[in-house]
């Protein structure tokens, strides 16, 4: 499967922009995983951790996020977080 384009942005800076295998996002309605080809949607974030899997079966990189939005679209996954720290 093709890679997912992932971008994580805060008001201060772009935290990450990479092609990855999967990202698990802490949505307000629960955690959800996004891979390439995911159906488009938008949701708000709760405070929690993003798990970024660069390749299938890899150990995830964890990034703590607080507040904001996640949008899945034709171009991939964009997370607009109020704050983020690795």
N, C-alpha and C positions, 0 to 999 in steps of 0.2 A: 504494500500500500504506500502511496505517496506520503511525503512528510506534510505535517501541519505547520503552517506559518503562525508563530506565536509572538505577540508583542505585549509587554507589560510596561505601563507608563504611569507615572505619578505626576502631580502638578510641577514637581521640581525637575524631573529627568526621565529619560527612557531607561528603565532598569534592565530589560532584556528584549532582544529581538533575534529570533533564531528559528530554524526549521527543526521541529522536534517530532517525536513519535506520538506522544500523548501528554495532555495536561489534565490533572484533577483539580477542580475549582470548588471553593467553599461558597456555594450559592445560599441565599437566604432560605430557599426551600429544601436545601440539602446539597451534599456534594454531588458533582457530576463530572464525568470524564469526557474529554473532547479529543477526537482523532480526525484525521483528514476525511472529508466527505460528510461530516456531521451536519444535521439539519440546522438551518439558520434559526437563531433566537437570541434574545437579550434578557438578562436578569441582573438583579442587584446582588452584591457580595455581602457576606457576613465576615466578621473578623475570624481569621483562620490561616491555614497554610495552603499555598499552591504546591502541588507535587508535579514537577516537570521531568518527564521521561524523555531523554534525548534519543534513545533507541529502545527497541522492544527488549524487555527483560532487564533493562538497566536499573541501577539504584537511582531513585528520584532525587533531584535537587529540590530542596524545600525552601520556599520563600514565604515569609510571614506577610500577610496583607491585612489591611483594615479599611473597610468601607469601599464604596465605588460600584462599578458596573463591569459586566463581562458581556461581550458581543461575539457571537459566532456567525460568520458570514462567508461569502464566496472566497474571500481573501484569507480566511483562517480565523484565529481566535485573538481578540484584542481585549485585554484587561486594563481598565482605567481605575486604578486604586488611589484612594486618598493617601495611603502610605504603604510602603513596602520595604522590607529588609531581609537580606539573605541570612 
